[in-house]
């Protein structure tokens, strides 16, 4: 059985890959955030962050505890975030968006709205992204419930999405 630290290490590897994916797929900023800011005189808004998802959905499991400890070591406890916006209940959401560049909860890391998933499929031919599937996969990685072959398959699938977007950006 894998240790909580090994589970967290795998999770962090996938998070790094997904962060690269979201950096390349910049749908949220271009299609949601910037137009909404333009409509509302640059007034901050919560976008998709409408709850303390890290508290609501994180599981009581040693690996989730390690993720929380790492997050709080890097960014502070939720109570210590001084620039929390009043527009989202999540303390990690400031007027410029989420302060967490890493150590996000699975639910937050996986989230993509229906419109963005449709754009991913229509504009990039990537059909493998499923919000709930990714959320559960990330949870299973953290809890150790995902086998090594399944982890490798999931990792390869994530890398393939990144590669598709990288190749498109070069052309």
N, C-alpha and C positions, 0 to 999 in steps of 0.2 A: 504494500500500500504506500502511495506517495505521501510525503509529508506536506504540511500546510505551506512550508517555504517553497517546496518544489512546485506546488500548485500555483502559488503566487508568482513564481518566476515564469511559468508558462503563460499565465494570464498577462503579465507585463509584456511578454514578447508579442502576444497577439494585440495588446493595446497599442504597442509601437507600430505594428503593421497597419492597424485600423486608423491610427492617427495620420499616417502617411496617405492612406486611402481617402480620408475626409479632407485632407489638405489638397489633394488632386481633384476631388469631386466637389469642390467649393460651391455646392448648390445652395446651401442655407444662407450664406452671406449674400450671394448674387441675387437669388430669386425670392428670398423672404426678408432678410434683415435690412438690406439697403433700401429696397422699395418701401418697406414699412417706416423706416426712419425718414425717408423723403416725404412720405404722406403726412407725418406727424411732427414736422419741424425738429427732427433729430431728438425727439423725446424717447428715452429708453423704454423698452417694453420687454415682456417676459418671453416672447416667442413660444417655444415648446416647454419651457421650464416653469411648470405651474404647481409643483409640489416639492416636498423634501424627499425626492425619490430615493436617495441614498438611505434614508431612514425607513421608508415604507417597504422597500423591496429587498434590501440586503438581508441575507440569511444569517441565522445564528450558527456560525461555523468558524473554526479557528482561522481558516484562510481569509474569510471576510474580515475577521478581526485584525489580521496582519495587514490587509489592504487599508483598512481604516487607520491603523497606526501609522503606516507609511504616508498616507494622505495628510494626516494631521501633523506629522513631522515636517512635511514639505510646505504645507499651506496654513497650518494652524487648525484648531478646533473650529467647528461651525460658529461657536460663540465668540471666537477671537477675530472673525472676519469683520473688519470695521467698515468696509465700503459696501456692505450688502445693499442691494437695491430694495426698495420697498415695493417693487412691482412683481417680485417672485418670492414665494415663501422660502425658497432655498437660500441659505446663508452664503453659499458659494457662488451665487448669481449676483454679479455687480451690475452697475449701469452699462458696462461694456461687455457683458456676457459672463460665461462661466470662467472662473479663475483656475479651474483644474485643467491643466494641460496633460496631466497623467493621474493615475490612481483613481479614475472615475469608477463609479459603481457599474456593474454590468448593464443595468437598465439604461443608464445615461450614455454609456459608451456605445451601446447597440442602436440607440434610437435613430430612426429615420421616419419621417412622415410619409404618408401614402404618395403625396405629390412628388417627393424626392425619389422614392423607389420607382415610380413610373418614369421619371426622367432618366434614371440610371438605366432602365430597361430600354426605353425608346431611343435615347441619345447615344448610349454606349454599348448596348447589346449585352449588358450584365444582368442576368436573370437569377443569379444565385443568392442575392441579398434578400433575406427575410428577417424583418425586425425581431419578431418573437423568437424565431429559430436562433438568431445570433444571440439574443439575450439568454436563452436557455443554454446554448453552447458555452457562453462565457461563465454562467453560473456553474455548469458541470466541470469546466476547467478548474475553477476555484475550489470546488468541493472535492475534486479528484474523481468524480463520477464519469469522466470521459476517458476512455482507454487511450493508450499511446497511439495506436493506429488511427483512431478517430481524430485525435488531436492533430496528428500529422496531416490527415486529409483536410481538416478544417483550416489549418495553417496554410497549406498549399492552395486552397481555394481563396483565402484572403490575399495571398501573394499574387495569385492570378488576376484578381480584380485590380490590384495596384499596377501590375504589369500592363494590363489593358489600358488603363488611364495614362500611364507613363508613355506608352507607345503613341497614343492619340495626341498627347501634348507635344510630341516631337514632330508630328506631321502637320 
